[in-house]
Amino acid sequence: MEKELAYVPERRRVAETLGFQPGIWGAFFLIAACFFLFTGKGPTDDVLWMIAGCAAALGLALTGYEAWRRRNRTVLVREGDHIAVYRKGTLDLTLAPEEVTEEKPGIFVMLRIGIPLGMAAAIFLGVAITEILRDKTGIGETLLILSLGLACAASLASAAWIRFRYRHLQVRIEGSRWLAEETVLVHPSRMKDLFQ
């Protein structure tokens, strides 16, 4: 069994699929930072600069995390009677196939996430479109509301895509103080590469 993922043939690797939540919200906060940065006028400039700084820091942190997690995906490889789990490019542990369980998030979990996101997307997009059609002069605020509505809609689409399109495998994590296992999302067509 290879200790480094680089030595495992590409065709045998089953890399986890990731949603886009941190990237979506990171992009929104960067857009919001630009908005607050370029709309400052008068005595509120200091407050707007502080808001812009906080939004930029949060946006950069979220987009940085998105880039980091895409470079450090968990990869599963079938090795004889075991499944090798690679994290950050090195072999972390090996598991028997029965130790990797499939769990699909319940429909109520999706509804608790989807209903608020869908309502927020509809409200923010509706307000932004109404403001655009009214031809108001405050286009900056309207664009910020529009970007928030688009972020909510993209977040909902990403959550639904992950929920209904991929298999959710629970994989044990050893040596973590915070987590006992992680959810690894795998395309259904790759399941046969892990469970024969």
PyMOL CGO cylinders between C-alpha atoms (Angstrom):
from pymol import cmd
from pymol.cgo import CYLINDER

trace = [
    CYLINDER, 0.00, 0.00, 0.00, 1.44, 3.35, -1.08, 0.3, 1, 1, 1, 1, 1, 1,
    CYLINDER, 1.44, 3.35, -1.08, 2.15, 5.90, 1.67, 0.3, 1, 1, 1, 1, 1, 1,
    CYLINDER, 2.15, 5.90, 1.67, 1.96, 8.88, -0.70, 0.3, 1, 1, 1, 1, 1, 1,
    CYLINDER, 1.96, 8.88, -0.70, -1.05, 9.62, -2.89, 0.3, 1, 1, 1, 1, 1, 1,
    CYLINDER, -1.05, 9.62, -2.89, 1.25, 10.75, -5.71, 0.3, 1, 1, 1, 1, 1, 1,
    CYLINDER, 1.25, 10.75, -5.71, 2.24, 7.10, -6.30, 0.3, 1, 1, 1, 1, 1, 1,
    CYLINDER, 2.24, 7.10, -6.30, -1.35, 5.85, -6.58, 0.3, 1, 1, 1, 1, 1, 1,
    CYLINDER, -1.35, 5.85, -6.58, -2.57, 5.66, -10.21, 0.3, 1, 1, 1, 1, 1, 1,
    CYLINDER, -2.57, 5.66, -10.21, -5.14, 8.36, -10.99, 0.3, 1, 1, 1, 1, 1, 1,
    CYLINDER, -5.14, 8.36, -10.99, -7.76, 5.87, -12.21, 0.3, 1, 1, 1, 1, 1, 1,
    CYLINDER, -7.76, 5.87, -12.21, -7.85, 4.17, -8.79, 0.3, 1, 1, 1, 1, 1, 1,
    CYLINDER, -7.85, 4.17, -8.79, -8.37, 7.38, -6.80, 0.3, 1, 1, 1, 1, 1, 1,
    CYLINDER, -8.37, 7.38, -6.80, -11.87, 8.34, -5.67, 0.3, 1, 1, 1, 1, 1, 1,
    CYLINDER, -11.87, 8.34, -5.67, -11.51, 11.99, -4.66, 0.3, 1, 1, 1, 1, 1, 1,
    CYLINDER, -11.51, 11.99, -4.66, -14.23, 13.60, -2.61, 0.3, 1, 1, 1, 1, 1, 1,
    CYLINDER, -14.23, 13.60, -2.61, -16.55, 16.06, -4.30, 0.3, 1, 1, 1, 1, 1, 1,
    CYLINDER, -16.55, 16.06, -4.30, -17.04, 19.42, -2.64, 0.3, 1, 1, 1, 1, 1, 1,
    CYLINDER, -17.04, 19.42, -2.64, -19.83, 21.94, -2.64, 0.3, 1, 1, 1, 1, 1, 1,
    CYLINDER, -19.83, 21.94, -2.64, -19.19, 25.64, -3.12, 0.3, 1, 1, 1, 1, 1, 1,
    CYLINDER, -19.19, 25.64, -3.12, -20.52, 27.19, 0.11, 0.3, 1, 1, 1, 1, 1, 1,
    CYLINDER, -20.52, 27.19, 0.11, -17.30, 28.88, 1.37, 0.3, 1, 1, 1, 1, 1, 1,
    CYLINDER, -17.30, 28.88, 1.37, -16.49, 30.16, -2.12, 0.3, 1, 1, 1, 1, 1, 1,
    CYLINDER, -16.49, 30.16, -2.12, -19.98, 31.55, -2.68, 0.3, 1, 1, 1, 1, 1, 1,
    CYLINDER, -19.98, 31.55, -2.68, -20.09, 33.42, 0.62, 0.3, 1, 1, 1, 1, 1, 1,
    CYLINDER, -20.09, 33.42, 0.62, -16.45, 34.48, 0.33, 0.3, 1, 1, 1, 1, 1, 1,
    CYLINDER, -16.45, 34.48, 0.33, -17.19, 36.08, -3.05, 0.3, 1, 1, 1, 1, 1, 1,
    CYLINDER, -17.19, 36.08, -3.05, -20.24, 37.82, -1.61, 0.3, 1, 1, 1, 1, 1, 1,
    CYLINDER, -20.24, 37.82, -1.61, -18.27, 39.32, 1.29, 0.3, 1, 1, 1, 1, 1, 1,
    CYLINDER, -18.27, 39.32, 1.29, -15.55, 40.50, -1.11, 0.3, 1, 1, 1, 1, 1, 1,
    CYLINDER, -15.55, 40.50, -1.11, -18.21, 42.20, -3.26, 0.3, 1, 1, 1, 1, 1, 1,
    CYLINDER, -18.21, 42.20, -3.26, -19.71, 43.75, -0.11, 0.3, 1, 1, 1, 1, 1, 1,
    CYLINDER, -19.71, 43.75, -0.11, -16.25, 44.98, 0.94, 0.3, 1, 1, 1, 1, 1, 1,
    CYLINDER, -16.25, 44.98, 0.94, -15.78, 46.67, -2.44, 0.3, 1, 1, 1, 1, 1, 1,
    CYLINDER, -15.78, 46.67, -2.44, -19.22, 48.24, -2.14, 0.3, 1, 1, 1, 1, 1, 1,
    CYLINDER, -19.22, 48.24, -2.14, -18.53, 49.69, 1.31, 0.3, 1, 1, 1, 1, 1, 1,
    CYLINDER, -18.53, 49.69, 1.31, -15.03, 50.72, 0.30, 0.3, 1, 1, 1, 1, 1, 1,
    CYLINDER, -15.03, 50.72, 0.30, -16.15, 52.75, -2.71, 0.3, 1, 1, 1, 1, 1, 1,
    CYLINDER, -16.15, 52.75, -2.71, -19.35, 54.28, -1.32, 0.3, 1, 1, 1, 1, 1, 1,
    CYLINDER, -19.35, 54.28, -1.32, -17.84, 56.05, 1.69, 0.3, 1, 1, 1, 1, 1, 1,
    CYLINDER, -17.84, 56.05, 1.69, -18.61, 59.77, 1.81, 0.3, 1, 1, 1, 1, 1, 1,
    CYLINDER, -18.61, 59.77, 1.81, -18.52, 62.24, 4.66, 0.3, 1, 1, 1, 1, 1, 1,
    CYLINDER, -18.52, 62.24, 4.66, -18.38, 61.55, 8.41, 0.3, 1, 1, 1, 1, 1, 1,
    CYLINDER, -18.38, 61.55, 8.41, -19.32, 57.87, 8.11, 0.3, 1, 1, 1, 1, 1, 1,
    CYLINDER, -19.32, 57.87, 8.11, -16.15, 57.03, 6.16, 0.3, 1, 1, 1, 1, 1, 1,
    CYLINDER, -16.15, 57.03, 6.16, -14.43, 55.47, 9.18, 0.3, 1, 1, 1, 1, 1, 1,
    CYLINDER, -14.43, 55.47, 9.18, -17.38, 53.20, 9.89, 0.3, 1, 1, 1, 1, 1, 1,
    CYLINDER, -17.38, 53.20, 9.89, -17.63, 52.16, 6.24, 0.3, 1, 1, 1, 1, 1, 1,
    CYLINDER, -17.63, 52.16, 6.24, -13.90, 51.47, 6.13, 0.3, 1, 1, 1, 1, 1, 1,
    CYLINDER, -13.90, 51.47, 6.13, -14.22, 49.25, 9.22, 0.3, 1, 1, 1, 1, 1, 1,
    CYLINDER, -14.22, 49.25, 9.22, -17.16, 47.39, 7.68, 0.3, 1, 1, 1, 1, 1, 1,
    CYLINDER, -17.16, 47.39, 7.68, -15.24, 47.03, 4.41, 0.3, 1, 1, 1, 1, 1, 1,
    CYLINDER, -15.24, 47.03, 4.41, -12.19, 45.74, 6.27, 0.3, 1, 1, 1, 1, 1, 1,
    CYLINDER, -12.19, 45.74, 6.27, -14.20, 43.15, 8.21, 0.3, 1, 1, 1, 1, 1, 1,
    CYLINDER, -14.20, 43.15, 8.21, -16.06, 42.04, 5.08, 0.3, 1, 1, 1, 1, 1, 1,
    CYLINDER, -16.06, 42.04, 5.08, -12.81, 41.79, 3.12, 0.3, 1, 1, 1, 1, 1, 1,
    CYLINDER, -12.81, 41.79, 3.12, -11.12, 39.77, 5.88, 0.3, 1, 1, 1, 1, 1, 1,
    CYLINDER, -11.12, 39.77, 5.88, -14.07, 37.39, 6.08, 0.3, 1, 1, 1, 1, 1, 1,
    CYLINDER, -14.07, 37.39, 6.08, -14.27, 37.13, 2.28, 0.3, 1, 1, 1, 1, 1, 1,
    CYLINDER, -14.27, 37.13, 2.28, -10.56, 36.40, 1.96, 0.3, 1, 1, 1, 1, 1, 1,
    CYLINDER, -10.56, 36.40, 1.96, -10.72, 33.84, 4.77, 0.3, 1, 1, 1, 1, 1, 1,
    CYLINDER, -10.72, 33.84, 4.77, -13.65, 32.01, 3.16, 0.3, 1, 1, 1, 1, 1, 1,
    CYLINDER, -13.65, 32.01, 3.16, -12.19, 32.02, -0.35, 0.3, 1, 1, 1, 1, 1, 1,
    CYLINDER, -12.19, 32.02, -0.35, -8.80, 30.99, 1.05, 0.3, 1, 1, 1, 1, 1, 1,
    CYLINDER, -8.80, 30.99, 1.05, -10.46, 28.10, 2.88, 0.3, 1, 1, 1, 1, 1, 1,
    CYLINDER, -10.46, 28.10, 2.88, -12.25, 27.12, -0.35, 0.3, 1, 1, 1, 1, 1, 1,
    CYLINDER, -12.25, 27.12, -0.35, -8.93, 27.02, -2.22, 0.3, 1, 1, 1, 1, 1, 1,
    CYLINDER, -8.93, 27.02, -2.22, -7.22, 25.11, 0.61, 0.3, 1, 1, 1, 1, 1, 1,
    CYLINDER, -7.22, 25.11, 0.61, -9.89, 22.43, 0.88, 0.3, 1, 1, 1, 1, 1, 1,
    CYLINDER, -9.89, 22.43, 0.88, -9.92, 21.89, -2.89, 0.3, 1, 1, 1, 1, 1, 1,
    CYLINDER, -9.92, 21.89, -2.89, -6.16, 21.26, -2.80, 0.3, 1, 1, 1, 1, 1, 1,
    CYLINDER, -6.16, 21.26, -2.80, -6.49, 18.92, 0.21, 0.3, 1, 1, 1, 1, 1, 1,
    CYLINDER, -6.49, 18.92, 0.21, -9.40, 16.66, -0.68, 0.3, 1, 1, 1, 1, 1, 1,
    CYLINDER, -9.40, 16.66, -0.68, -9.84, 13.34, 1.05, 0.3, 1, 1, 1, 1, 1, 1,
    CYLINDER, -9.84, 13.34, 1.05, -9.14, 10.54, -1.42, 0.3, 1, 1, 1, 1, 1, 1,
    CYLINDER, -9.14, 10.54, -1.42, -10.35, 6.95, -1.03, 0.3, 1, 1, 1, 1, 1, 1,
    CYLINDER, -10.35, 6.95, -1.03, -8.56, 4.05, -2.75, 0.3, 1, 1, 1, 1, 1, 1,
    CYLINDER, -8.56, 4.05, -2.75, -9.59, 0.40, -2.77, 0.3, 1, 1, 1, 1, 1, 1,
    CYLINDER, -9.59, 0.40, -2.77, -6.57, -1.72, -1.79, 0.3, 1, 1, 1, 1, 1, 1,
    CYLINDER, -6.57, -1.72, -1.79, -7.51, -5.40, -1.81, 0.3, 1, 1, 1, 1, 1, 1,
    CYLINDER, -7.51, -5.40, -1.81, -9.79, -6.02, 1.18, 0.3, 1, 1, 1, 1, 1, 1,
    CYLINDER, -9.79, -6.02, 1.18, -9.38, -2.50, 2.56, 0.3, 1, 1, 1, 1, 1, 1,
    CYLINDER, -9.38, -2.50, 2.56, -10.11, 1.10, 1.68, 0.3, 1, 1, 1, 1, 1, 1,
    CYLINDER, -10.11, 1.10, 1.68, -7.12, 3.41, 2.05, 0.3, 1, 1, 1, 1, 1, 1,
    CYLINDER, -7.12, 3.41, 2.05, -7.94, 6.94, 3.22, 0.3, 1, 1, 1, 1, 1, 1,
    CYLINDER, -7.94, 6.94, 3.22, -5.55, 9.66, 2.03, 0.3, 1, 1, 1, 1, 1, 1,
    CYLINDER, -5.55, 9.66, 2.03, -5.69, 13.09, 3.61, 0.3, 1, 1, 1, 1, 1, 1,
    CYLINDER, -5.69, 13.09, 3.61, -3.41, 15.96, 2.54, 0.3, 1, 1, 1, 1, 1, 1,
    CYLINDER, -3.41, 15.96, 2.54, -1.66, 13.64, 0.08, 0.3, 1, 1, 1, 1, 1, 1,
    CYLINDER, -1.66, 13.64, 0.08, -0.54, 10.98, 2.57, 0.3, 1, 1, 1, 1, 1, 1,
    CYLINDER, -0.54, 10.98, 2.57, -2.02, 7.73, 3.81, 0.3, 1, 1, 1, 1, 1, 1,
    CYLINDER, -2.02, 7.73, 3.81, -4.00, 8.48, 6.97, 0.3, 1, 1, 1, 1, 1, 1,
    CYLINDER, -4.00, 8.48, 6.97, -5.61, 5.13, 7.73, 0.3, 1, 1, 1, 1, 1, 1,
    CYLINDER, -5.61, 5.13, 7.73, -7.03, 1.97, 6.21, 0.3, 1, 1, 1, 1, 1, 1,
    CYLINDER, -7.03, 1.97, 6.21, -10.55, 0.77, 6.84, 0.3, 1, 1, 1, 1, 1, 1,
    CYLINDER, -10.55, 0.77, 6.84, -12.55, -2.33, 6.11, 0.3, 1, 1, 1, 1, 1, 1,
    CYLINDER, -12.55, -2.33, 6.11, -15.33, -1.58, 3.59, 0.3, 1, 1, 1, 1, 1, 1,
    CYLINDER, -15.33, -1.58, 3.59, -18.00, -2.13, 6.27, 0.3, 1, 1, 1, 1, 1, 1,
    CYLINDER, -18.00, -2.13, 6.27, -16.41, 0.64, 8.37, 0.3, 1, 1, 1, 1, 1, 1,
    CYLINDER, -16.41, 0.64, 8.37, -17.26, 3.17, 5.66, 0.3, 1, 1, 1, 1, 1, 1,
    CYLINDER, -17.26, 3.17, 5.66, -20.99, 3.76, 5.97, 0.3, 1, 1, 1, 1, 1, 1,
    CYLINDER, -20.99, 3.76, 5.97, -23.36, 5.61, 3.70, 0.3, 1, 1, 1, 1, 1, 1,
    CYLINDER, -23.36, 5.61, 3.70, -25.65, 8.23, 5.16, 0.3, 1, 1, 1, 1, 1, 1,
    CYLINDER, -25.65, 8.23, 5.16, -27.98, 10.52, 3.26, 0.3, 1, 1, 1, 1, 1, 1,
    CYLINDER, -27.98, 10.52, 3.26, -29.02, 13.74, 5.01, 0.3, 1, 1, 1, 1, 1, 1,
    CYLINDER, -29.02, 13.74, 5.01, -32.71, 13.60, 5.78, 0.3, 1, 1, 1, 1, 1, 1,
    CYLINDER, -32.71, 13.60, 5.78, -35.22, 15.63, 3.82, 0.3, 1, 1, 1, 1, 1, 1,
    CYLINDER, -35.22, 15.63, 3.82, -35.97, 17.70, 6.93, 0.3, 1, 1, 1, 1, 1, 1,
    CYLINDER, -35.97, 17.70, 6.93, -32.33, 18.79, 7.12, 0.3, 1, 1, 1, 1, 1, 1,
    CYLINDER, -32.33, 18.79, 7.12, -32.56, 19.92, 3.50, 0.3, 1, 1, 1, 1, 1, 1,
    CYLINDER, -32.56, 19.92, 3.50, -35.82, 21.75, 4.18, 0.3, 1, 1, 1, 1, 1, 1,
    CYLINDER, -35.82, 21.75, 4.18, -34.32, 23.55, 7.20, 0.3, 1, 1, 1, 1, 1, 1,
    CYLINDER, -34.32, 23.55, 7.20, -31.51, 24.76, 4.95, 0.3, 1, 1, 1, 1, 1, 1,
    CYLINDER, -31.51, 24.76, 4.95, -33.43, 25.15, 1.70, 0.3, 1, 1, 1, 1, 1, 1,
    CYLINDER, -33.43, 25.15, 1.70, -36.52, 27.04, 2.84, 0.3, 1, 1, 1, 1, 1, 1,
    CYLINDER, -36.52, 27.04, 2.84, -34.66, 29.97, 4.47, 0.3, 1, 1, 1, 1, 1, 1,
    CYLINDER, -34.66, 29.97, 4.47, -32.17, 30.17, 1.59, 0.3, 1, 1, 1, 1, 1, 1,
    CYLINDER, -32.17, 30.17, 1.59, -34.95, 30.03, -1.00, 0.3, 1, 1, 1, 1, 1, 1,
    CYLINDER, -34.95, 30.03, -1.00, -37.01, 32.67, 0.79, 0.3, 1, 1, 1, 1, 1, 1,
    CYLINDER, -37.01, 32.67, 0.79, -33.98, 34.94, 1.23, 0.3, 1, 1, 1, 1, 1, 1,
    CYLINDER, -33.98, 34.94, 1.23, -33.05, 34.54, -2.44, 0.3, 1, 1, 1, 1, 1, 1,
    CYLINDER, -33.05, 34.54, -2.44, -36.60, 35.34, -3.57, 0.3, 1, 1, 1, 1, 1, 1,
    CYLINDER, -36.60, 35.34, -3.57, -36.90, 38.37, -1.28, 0.3, 1, 1, 1, 1, 1, 1,
    CYLINDER, -36.90, 38.37, -1.28, -33.49, 39.88, -2.09, 0.3, 1, 1, 1, 1, 1, 1,
    CYLINDER, -33.49, 39.88, -2.09, -33.77, 39.22, -5.82, 0.3, 1, 1, 1, 1, 1, 1,
    CYLINDER, -33.77, 39.22, -5.82, -37.32, 40.60, -5.85, 0.3, 1, 1, 1, 1, 1, 1,
    CYLINDER, -37.32, 40.60, -5.85, -36.28, 43.78, -4.05, 0.3, 1, 1, 1, 1, 1, 1,
    CYLINDER, -36.28, 43.78, -4.05, -33.26, 44.25, -6.33, 0.3, 1, 1, 1, 1, 1, 1,
    CYLINDER, -33.26, 44.25, -6.33, -35.24, 43.71, -9.53, 0.3, 1, 1, 1, 1, 1, 1,
    CYLINDER, -35.24, 43.71, -9.53, -37.98, 46.05, -8.32, 0.3, 1, 1, 1, 1, 1, 1,
    CYLINDER, -37.98, 46.05, -8.32, -35.38, 48.74, -7.55, 0.3, 1, 1, 1, 1, 1, 1,
    CYLINDER, -35.38, 48.74, -7.55, -33.73, 48.28, -10.94, 0.3, 1, 1, 1, 1, 1, 1,
    CYLINDER, -33.73, 48.28, -10.94, -37.07, 48.56, -12.75, 0.3, 1, 1, 1, 1, 1, 1,
    CYLINDER, -37.07, 48.56, -12.75, -37.91, 51.72, -10.80, 0.3, 1, 1, 1, 1, 1, 1,
    CYLINDER, -37.91, 51.72, -10.80, -34.71, 53.22, -12.23, 0.3, 1, 1, 1, 1, 1, 1,
    CYLINDER, -34.71, 53.22, -12.23, -33.60, 54.61, -8.89, 0.3, 1, 1, 1, 1, 1, 1,
    CYLINDER, -33.60, 54.61, -8.89, -30.30, 56.46, -8.53, 0.3, 1, 1, 1, 1, 1, 1,
    CYLINDER, -30.30, 56.46, -8.53, -28.98, 54.29, -5.65, 0.3, 1, 1, 1, 1, 1, 1,
    CYLINDER, -28.98, 54.29, -5.65, -27.68, 51.56, -7.96, 0.3, 1, 1, 1, 1, 1, 1,
    CYLINDER, -27.68, 51.56, -7.96, -24.86, 50.62, -5.55, 0.3, 1, 1, 1, 1, 1, 1,
    CYLINDER, -24.86, 50.62, -5.55, -27.23, 49.50, -2.81, 0.3, 1, 1, 1, 1, 1, 1,
    CYLINDER, -27.23, 49.50, -2.81, -29.36, 47.69, -5.38, 0.3, 1, 1, 1, 1, 1, 1,
    CYLINDER, -29.36, 47.69, -5.38, -26.33, 45.79, -6.70, 0.3, 1, 1, 1, 1, 1, 1,
    CYLINDER, -26.33, 45.79, -6.70, -25.40, 44.77, -3.16, 0.3, 1, 1, 1, 1, 1, 1,
    CYLINDER, -25.40, 44.77, -3.16, -28.94, 43.46, -2.55, 0.3, 1, 1, 1, 1, 1, 1,
    CYLINDER, -28.94, 43.46, -2.55, -28.82, 41.70, -5.94, 0.3, 1, 1, 1, 1, 1, 1,
    CYLINDER, -28.82, 41.70, -5.94, -25.49, 40.05, -5.09, 0.3, 1, 1, 1, 1, 1, 1,
    CYLINDER, -25.49, 40.05, -5.09, -26.91, 38.87, -1.75, 0.3, 1, 1, 1, 1, 1, 1,
    CYLINDER, -26.91, 38.87, -1.75, -29.91, 37.35, -3.53, 0.3, 1, 1, 1, 1, 1, 1,
    CYLINDER, -29.91, 37.35, -3.53, -27.62, 35.65, -6.05, 0.3, 1, 1, 1, 1, 1, 1,
    CYLINDER, -27.62, 35.65, -6.05, -25.41, 34.32, -3.23, 0.3, 1, 1, 1, 1, 1, 1,
    CYLINDER, -25.41, 34.32, -3.23, -28.48, 32.84, -1.48, 0.3, 1, 1, 1, 1, 1, 1,
    CYLINDER, -28.48, 32.84, -1.48, -29.69, 31.28, -4.75, 0.3, 1, 1, 1, 1, 1, 1,
    CYLINDER, -29.69, 31.28, -4.75, -26.24, 29.84, -5.54, 0.3, 1, 1, 1, 1, 1, 1,
    CYLINDER, -26.24, 29.84, -5.54, -25.94, 28.50, -2.00, 0.3, 1, 1, 1, 1, 1, 1,
    CYLINDER, -25.94, 28.50, -2.00, -29.33, 26.80, -2.31, 0.3, 1, 1, 1, 1, 1, 1,
    CYLINDER, -29.33, 26.80, -2.31, -28.38, 25.30, -5.69, 0.3, 1, 1, 1, 1, 1, 1,
    CYLINDER, -28.38, 25.30, -5.69, -25.08, 24.02, -4.28, 0.3, 1, 1, 1, 1, 1, 1,
    CYLINDER, -25.08, 24.02, -4.28, -26.78, 22.46, -1.24, 0.3, 1, 1, 1, 1, 1, 1,
    CYLINDER, -26.78, 22.46, -1.24, -29.44, 20.77, -3.40, 0.3, 1, 1, 1, 1, 1, 1,
    CYLINDER, -29.44, 20.77, -3.40, -26.83, 19.55, -5.88, 0.3, 1, 1, 1, 1, 1, 1,
    CYLINDER, -26.83, 19.55, -5.88, -24.78, 17.95, -3.09, 0.3, 1, 1, 1, 1, 1, 1,
    CYLINDER, -24.78, 17.95, -3.09, -27.86, 16.50, -1.37, 0.3, 1, 1, 1, 1, 1, 1,
    CYLINDER, -27.86, 16.50, -1.37, -29.43, 14.84, -4.39, 0.3, 1, 1, 1, 1, 1, 1,
    CYLINDER, -29.43, 14.84, -4.39, -26.50, 14.13, -6.72, 0.3, 1, 1, 1, 1, 1, 1,
    CYLINDER, -26.50, 14.13, -6.72, -23.83, 12.52, -4.51, 0.3, 1, 1, 1, 1, 1, 1,
    CYLINDER, -23.83, 12.52, -4.51, -23.44, 9.68, -2.04, 0.3, 1, 1, 1, 1, 1, 1,
    CYLINDER, -23.44, 9.68, -2.04, -22.51, 10.70, 1.51, 0.3, 1, 1, 1, 1, 1, 1,
    CYLINDER, -22.51, 10.70, 1.51, -19.92, 8.35, 3.03, 0.3, 1, 1, 1, 1, 1, 1,
    CYLINDER, -19.92, 8.35, 3.03, -19.00, 8.58, 6.71, 0.3, 1, 1, 1, 1, 1, 1,
    CYLINDER, -19.00, 8.58, 6.71, -15.24, 8.03, 7.12, 0.3, 1, 1, 1, 1, 1, 1,
    CYLINDER, -15.24, 8.03, 7.12, -13.51, 7.81, 10.50, 0.3, 1, 1, 1, 1, 1, 1,
    CYLINDER, -13.51, 7.81, 10.50, -10.91, 10.41, 11.49, 0.3, 1, 1, 1, 1, 1, 1,
    CYLINDER, -10.91, 10.41, 11.49, -8.16, 9.34, 13.87, 0.3, 1, 1, 1, 1, 1, 1,
    CYLINDER, -8.16, 9.34, 13.87, -6.30, 11.71, 16.16, 0.3, 1, 1, 1, 1, 1, 1,
    CYLINDER, -6.30, 11.71, 16.16, -8.77, 14.59, 15.94, 0.3, 1, 1, 1, 1, 1, 1,
    CYLINDER, -8.77, 14.59, 15.94, -9.95, 16.29, 19.10, 0.3, 1, 1, 1, 1, 1, 1,
    CYLINDER, -9.95, 16.29, 19.10, -12.94, 17.81, 17.35, 0.3, 1, 1, 1, 1, 1, 1,
    CYLINDER, -12.94, 17.81, 17.35, -14.31, 15.26, 14.89, 0.3, 1, 1, 1, 1, 1, 1,
    CYLINDER, -14.31, 15.26, 14.89, -14.80, 11.50, 15.03, 0.3, 1, 1, 1, 1, 1, 1,
    CYLINDER, -14.80, 11.50, 15.03, -15.68, 11.20, 11.34, 0.3, 1, 1, 1, 1, 1, 1,
    CYLINDER, -15.68, 11.20, 11.34, -16.11, 13.24, 8.19, 0.3, 1, 1, 1, 1, 1, 1,
    CYLINDER, -16.11, 13.24, 8.19, -18.58, 13.10, 5.34, 0.3, 1, 1, 1, 1, 1, 1,
    CYLINDER, -18.58, 13.10, 5.34, -16.92, 12.32, 2.03, 0.3, 1, 1, 1, 1, 1, 1,
    CYLINDER, -16.92, 12.32, 2.03, -19.09, 13.03, -1.01, 0.3, 1, 1, 1, 1, 1, 1,
    CYLINDER, -19.09, 13.03, -1.01, -18.65, 10.53, -3.85, 0.3, 1, 1, 1, 1, 1, 1,
    CYLINDER, -18.65, 10.53, -3.85, -20.26, 10.40, -7.28, 0.3, 1, 1, 1, 1, 1, 1,
    CYLINDER, -20.26, 10.40, -7.28, -22.52, 7.32, -7.56, 0.3, 1, 1, 1, 1, 1, 1,
    CYLINDER, -22.52, 7.32, -7.56, -20.59, 6.03, -10.59, 0.3, 1, 1, 1, 1, 1, 1,
    CYLINDER, -20.59, 6.03, -10.59, -17.42, 5.76, -8.45, 0.3, 1, 1, 1, 1, 1, 1,
    CYLINDER, -17.42, 5.76, -8.45, -19.04, 3.65, -5.71, 0.3, 1, 1, 1, 1, 1, 1,
    CYLINDER, -19.04, 3.65, -5.71, -18.19, 0.45, -7.59, 0.3, 1, 1, 1, 1, 1, 1,
    CYLINDER, -18.19, 0.45, -7.59, -14.50, 1.39, -7.38, 0.3, 1, 1, 1, 1, 1, 1,
    CYLINDER, -14.50, 1.39, -7.38, -14.75, 1.26, -3.58, 0.3, 1, 1, 1, 1, 1, 1,
    CYLINDER, -14.75, 1.26, -3.58, -17.34, -1.43, -2.89, 0.3, 1, 1, 1, 1, 1, 1,
    CYLINDER, -17.34, -1.43, -2.89, -17.05, -4.38, -5.27, 0.3, 1, 1, 1, 1, 1, 1,
]
cmd.load_cgo(trace, "trace")
